Amino acid sequence: MFGVLKRTSRGHITPQGLRPDEFRDERPGGWAVSAKFDWDARSVTQERKGKSETLQMQGTAQDPLSLAYSFAFVPPKARNTT
């Protein structure tokens, strides 16, 4: 028996590109993991099995789902026209 996978990602499109705010991955058997991004504090908090861990972001960050779409929201680079 396989069950249903459910992945959600919520965030914003900013001048710097796609920025996730929260991510959740749910799998059969009650397995779930979530992540919340705090862009002001430059941290991400992961929660799994009732335990949470907060890590500092180094540079930009994406969750597994938003990563697949992030390239489409990268601001274009200025071109040298000379």
Secondary structure as UniProt FT lines:
FT   STRAND          6..14
FT   TURN            15..16
FT   STRAND          17..27
FT   HELIX           28..30
FT   STRAND          31..38
FT   TURN            39..42
FT   STRAND          43..48
FT   TURN            49..50
FT   STRAND          51..56
FT   HELIX           64..70
FT   HELIX           71..73
//
